[in-house]
């Protein structure tokens, strides 16, 4: 699933909470290309799209996914919020990705470990696929912050297809030990195999999903 915006290109939906139909995508703010200020979103639209080609990234030049879409035909929901942690809103109905269609647990920032992980992303058509990455470092943040992890793409097939992290991969979910831990957000321009990730804890909080409810119930 992708968001398309003239200032941001395409990006990936990170999560969907089926009870509330709330979703989060991108993992970073959409900014105006000229002023660099966050764009105020009114009546935004999230749409389904199809990846048609990939321009590989190399040192000094970020790559990008190219996609086709139709706002009229492929609209799946609304965008109501644009924040440092991504874009948020509600979907018109439930969706499936063919890989992880059952609800998954999450890991809070202090539970994320350095080591192997996976990302889910699309490199052809609408097929969601799983690829190997490495969590190089993770900061156990006590309050919301955007750059919580450094990740490196290690999957040979993804490196061959994209050169690493490319524009349009922002929002791709990061999974470790069967838990969603965050989303890909930025590429290092001088090393496209690596980049930043944001912890899922802060994206869910910004979406208005109460992830601490169970802990509160246990404590009471």
SULMO-V745489 format. One record per residue. PHI is phi in degrees with one decimal (none if undefined). OMEGA is omega in whole degrees, 0 to 359 (none if undefined). Layout:
{{PHI:OMEGA} {PHI:OMEGA}}
This chain:
{{none:185} {-135.2:167} {-102.8:177} {-121.1:179} {-145.2:184} {-60.4:181} {-89.5:190} {-116.0:186} {74.3:179} {-108.8:177} {-151.8:189} {-106.2:171} {-73.5:183} {-91.6:183} {-146.8:175} {-139.3:180} {-101.8:192} {-63.5:182} {-68.3:182} {-94.9:186} {64.2:176} {-81.8:179} {-134.8:172} {-135.9:182} {-144.5:175} {71.7:183} {83.1:176} {-148.2:183} {-73.7:169} {-92.8:181} {-114.9:176} {-66.6:185} {-64.5:183} {-89.3:184} {-88.2:183} {66.7:179} {-91.6:179} {-56.8:179} {-82.4:175} {-81.7:185} {-100.8:174} {-125.7:179} {56.4:177} {-71.5:183} {-130.3:171} {-105.4:187} {-130.5:172} {-83.9:179} {-142.6:183} {-122.9:178} {-72.8:184} {-105.7:181} {-162.5:177} {-132.2:172} {-96.4:186} {-67.3:176} {-88.1:172} {-145.5:185} {-55.2:178} {93.6:182} {-133.9:179} {-70.3:176} {-84.3:179} {-157.0:170} {-85.3:173} {-113.2:186} {-144.4:174} {-118.5:182} {-161.2:175} {-134.2:181} {-61.6:183} {-69.4:186} {-88.9:190} {-109.9:180} {-62.0:179} {-122.7:180} {179.5:183} {-113.3:174} {-112.7:182} {-119.6:185} {-146.8:177} {-127.6:186} {-131.0:177} {-59.3:183} {-104.1:176} {130.2:175} {-112.7:187} {-140.5:179} {175.0:179} {-129.9:175} {-90.0:179} {-72.3:179} {-158.1:181} {-66.3:180} {-132.0:176} {-134.5:178} {-115.5:177} {83.0:180} {-112.2:181} {-127.0:185} {-100.4:175} {-103.4:179} {-54.9:181} {-117.1:173} {-72.7:176} {-118.4:173} {-113.6:174} {-72.2:189} {-58.8:182} {-76.5:180} {-95.1:181} {-76.0:183} {-114.9:171} {-68.3:180} {135.1:186} {-64.4:175} {-156.1:179} {-131.0:165} {-124.4:174} {-107.9:177} {-155.6:181} {-115.8:175} {-119.0:179} {-153.0:178} {63.5:178} {-119.8:185} {-78.5:176} {-80.4:181} {-128.1:182} {-104.5:181} {-133.8:182} {-80.1:173} {-137.9:176} {-123.3:171} {-82.6:183} {-74.5:177} {-155.2:178} {-145.7:182} {-99.1:177} {-74.6:187} {-79.1:178} {-92.4:177} {-142.0:186} {-56.9:175} {-150.8:191} {-81.6:186} {-97.3:185} {-94.3:184} {-139.3:165} {-111.5:181} {-121.5:177} {-131.2:176} {-73.7:180} {-118.0:184} {-72.1:183} {-58.5:183} {-70.0:178} {-69.7:178} {-62.2:178} {-66.8:184} {-78.5:189} {-121.8:187} {83.8:181} {136.3:179} {-87.9:181} {-125.2:176} {-61.8:187} {105.1:178} {-91.1:179} {-56.1:181} {98.2:180} {-57.2:183} {-64.6:174} {-107.6:185} {-123.3:178} {-137.7:179} {53.5:177} {76.1:180} {-122.2:174} {-78.1:184} {-114.2:182} {170.3:182} {-144.5:174} {-66.9:181} {-126.7:185} {-140.1:174} {-106.5:171} {-80.7:187} {-58.2:182} {-86.0:177} {-150.4:186} {-65.2:176} {-76.4:187} {-127.8:179} {-177.8:182} {-98.2:170} {-131.4:177} {-107.3:179} {-69.6:181} {-63.5:180} {-52.8:185} {-79.1:176} {-66.3:180} {-65.4:179} {-62.7:180} {-67.9:179} {-79.0:181} {86.2:177} {-92.2:184} {-81.7:182} {-86.0:182} {-98.7:185} {-58.1:182} {-65.1:179} {-65.8:178} {-64.0:180} {-65.0:179} {-65.9:184} {-76.9:185} {-87.1:none}}
